[in-house]
Amino acid sequence: ALHSISDLERVGDYAVNIVEYAEKLAEEGQTFSEDARNEITMLGDFIEKLFDKVMQCYQGDLDALDDAKAAEAAIDLITEQMTANHVARMVSGICTPEVGAHYIALVNDSERIGDHFYNLAKAVRGL
């Protein structure tokens, strides 16, 4: 249970970081490219799916643990692809280094959110 509290706290920390990236971009009058925004939306959908599976686990559906594991693995693959896509955008000049730093941080924090959500799902098995 104590580990679950820590996982939840970390998710909150990463969520605050992501909001701060958005605020900094807005203050700087900058934005992500359309492709980057689409990738972020897709990643958010997968994180939401993982969260739904975690909630199903806590509601007693232990079969949802396998789905949570698959969703977390998908998030890992998506974030790897997002990083590769970002590098390609940087090389082609579509993305600036300043915006890119926020993007990579957002991607990394999102991947960690997925890890912590999956830890929460696994904790149910131990209850």
DACORNOR-V126405 format. One record per helix or strand of 2 or more residues. SS is the DSSP state (H for helix, E for strand). FROM is the first residue (numbers start at 0). LEN is the number of residues. Records with the same first field share a line. If there is no record, write none. Layout:
SS: FROM-LEN  FROM-LEN
//
This chain:
H: 1-27  33-25  63-29  96-29
//
